[in-house]
Amino acid sequence: MKVKIVVAGIIIFGLMQLVPYGRDHNNPPVVSEVHWDTPQTKVLFTKACADCHSNLTKWPSYSSVAPVSWLVTHDVDEGREHLNVSAWGKQKKNKGKDAAEEVKEGEMPPAIYTVMHPEAKLSDQEKAALVRGLKATFGED
């Protein structure tokens, strides 16, 4: 019985690889960029946020294996929909002002992302600097 379960699991895993969603790792072109208040804000944003909130995503090798590829692609698609600094002014809504609050409350970057990308985990000082920079870049209202 255990062998049948293992074989079934391998077959299901293999079939999941045939689903095309999560395979296209071509980044769209950068259309327009945000005018950052300082180079430090841009560096911190790139370090902690750019993989999901720009068209400069670095696709790790695990993002090509289903079902993880589905989750990563979904997160990038959703991140770009909410805030994409590579298509600034082209989005339906510019939600840059919300970014500072998300970082301040610890909702961004998500914990699951920082587990896989420890370089994106911000120190308290970096987080405070990013929040200040996002507010200066996007405004506070």
Summary of the structure (lengths in Angstrom):
residues: 141
radius of gyration: 17.9
end to end distance: 61.2
largest distance: 62.0
contacts: 377
relative contact order: 0.17
helix: 57%
strand: 1%
